Amino acid sequence: MSDSSRDTAAGAGWGSTERGTYQQLMPRRTEQLSWVDPRTLWPARNGVLASLFGDPTSRTRGRWVEQRTAAGAPPDKVVRHDAPDRFSFMVVGDPGEGDDPQYAVVPGFLKVGQDTQFTVLASDVIYPVGSTDDYGPKFFRPYRDYQAPIYAIPGNHDWYEDLEGFMRVFCDAPPLAPPPAPRRLSRAWWRSLLWHRPGTPDAQLLAEARQLRSAPAQQAVQPGPYWAIDAGPVRIIGIDTGLLGTVDAEQGRWLREVSRTDTPKILVTGSPLYVDAEHHPCRIEGGGTVDEIVRDPDHHYVAVIGGDIHNYQRYPVTVDGRTIQYVVAGGGGAFMHATHTMPRVSVAGVTEKDFRCYPLRGDSLAFYSGLYGRRLRMRRFFTLTEDQATAVVSKRLGVPPTRARVRDTPVTLRTRLVASLLGAGGRPDRTSRLRLPVRKAYTRLFSPGSATYSPPFFKCFLRLDVSPESVRLRCFSATGNLAQELDPPVEDEVVIPLR
């Protein structure tokens, strides 16, 4: 097994000059998204409008579900997958920007996933707005050689065109009829004036794209934007958290119903319940939260996997004497969200000793220091080596560095200043003087989530091996370098008991 980023800097992809073969899979021309470009931000405005003028997601989702049920989808939205008692499946979160980082995941994903039963895409399948015309280069082409079905749950970006592309591709659904016109001068009316709506898709373009995944073994039609899969000894449940990270009342009732079985369960959600050392239980309209359902011992949940945040995190939370693994797995291709901005973990009884993340915080800080060194043309000042970045993060958090050789690296005034400017987290007792909202705004300003960059990309994907006794969850990395492409490193591994 090859070194991981926890073993050596080379295992993280630093210092390599030999890029992987993934570029051979890419189309000749690729779209380079910039999340500071108004041409990208303006079509993605519906989340802001929903926050200001009311969120229409629940009503639209209800219409999609009614349409699928009328077309013959199972009312309980459960897919019975013919899997043996011992089987494996993959999870890839937030993949679809269609550029180098997404395609860099593919070779390792195909290698590790060649004998798996199916894959689940967790959140934000297509960026920037879930357009039907983007599914060719951002879904069908990268996964054309994966010879098993792919299921998906939508993220907020898939909702920016009212979920039309998602429903067409994964549910084989025709477009919805236009909704009734809202009352003039109402909040909904003002919202409708600015609402970004789907354009007319190119039917021929979509038909040609579908041919890339046309083998019988690759086919799956899911019952809607939320669903459950019964496979072997587990039930996998996928929920749709819409534009603003909430669940509508009808979906909440369905979630409670499909959770009332003795079967061990894994929840896949578009919004993680534990992320960045914080708890986000996910509100259900009408009362209650998703996490209340997960924590109920009668529901037998063993893990929750969420997308939306573009890195990997794992929180083993003890609930009534049992452990539920809360995982963030959004590193499937979109731009990297920083991990170095997280404070020292202390949430729900989980400490730094139990917590895992990828990229490691030091690697995240080293990456962003190089990014800002280039952007500001101040490379000599801003750029930190991976050892320098790891050393200063270790000192700020008060935890020993993961890689042993870092322990002899001095922490200088410059490295401390760069770490502060880029929002590196620290111990809560030392950061409490800066109020939390101010600290978050500061972090976003100096460590933005979007960047176009070269390897190492710090992408990842999951493989889950299921048996009647347990689920073995492994997080594999994809850096874009040939060494990690040929032998994808395991960045984290945990065995989850089912009984």
WOKARA-V327485 format. One record per backbone hydrogen bond with DSSP energy under -1.0 kcal/mol. CO is the residue of the C=O (numbers start at 1). NH is the residue of the N-H. Records with the same first field share a line. If there is no record, write none. Layout:
CO: NH ; NH
//
This chain:
4: 7 ; 8
9: 14
10: 13
18: 482
21: 24
22: 25
34: 37
37: 40 ; 41
38: 42
42: 45
45: 49
46: 50
47: 51
48: 52
49: 53
50: 54
56: 60
57: 61
58: 62
59: 63
60: 64
61: 65
62: 66
63: 67
64: 68
65: 69
66: 70
67: 71
68: 73
69: 72
74: 77
77: 228
79: 230
81: 83
87: 466
88: 117
89: 464
90: 120
91: 462
92: 122
93: 332
94: 334
95: 97
96: 127
99: 103
100: 104
102: 105
105: 109
106: 110
107: 111
108: 112
109: 113
113: 116
118: 90
119: 151
120: 92
121: 153
123: 94
131: 134
132: 135
134: 138
135: 139 ; 140
136: 141
139: 143
141: 144
143: 146
146: 148
149: 119
151: 121
153: 123
157: 160
159: 162
161: 164
163: 167
164: 168
165: 169
166: 170
167: 171 ; 173
170: 222
183: 186
186: 190
187: 191
188: 192
189: 193
191: 195
202: 206
203: 207
204: 208
205: 209
206: 210
209: 212
210: 213
215: 218
216: 219
227: 238
228: 79
229: 236
230: 81
231: 234
234: 231
235: 266
236: 229
237: 268
238: 227
241: 245 ; 246
247: 285
248: 252
249: 253
250: 254
251: 255
252: 256
253: 257
254: 258
255: 259
257: 260
259: 261
264: 235
265: 302 ; 303
266: 237
267: 305
268: 239
269: 307
273: 280
275: 278
278: 275
281: 291
282: 290
283: 247
284: 287
288: 284
289: 293
290: 294
291: 295
296: 299
300: 265
302: 325
303: 267
304: 327
305: 269
306: 329
307: 309
309: 311
310: 337
311: 330
312: 358
313: 328
314: 356
315: 317 ; 326
317: 324
319: 322
322: 319
324: 317
325: 304
326: 315
327: 306
328: 313
331: 460
339: 342
340: 425
347: 350
350: 347
351: 354 ; 355
356: 314
358: 312
360: 364
361: 365
362: 366
363: 367
364: 368
365: 369
366: 370
367: 371
368: 372
369: 373
370: 374
371: 375
372: 376
373: 378
378: 382
379: 383
385: 389
386: 390
387: 391
388: 392
389: 393
390: 394
391: 395
392: 396
393: 397
394: 398 ; 399
396: 427
403: 406
404: 407
406: 409
412: 416
413: 417
414: 418
415: 419
416: 420
417: 421
418: 422
419: 424
420: 423
426: 344
427: 430
431: 434
435: 439
436: 440
437: 441
438: 442
439: 443
440: 444
441: 445
442: 446
443: 447
459: 478
461: 476
462: 91
463: 474
464: 89
465: 472
466: 87
469: 498
470: 467
471: 496
472: 465
473: 494
474: 463
475: 491 ; 492
476: 461
478: 459
479: 457
480: 20
481: 485
482: 486
483: 487
489: 477
492: 475
494: 473
496: 471
//
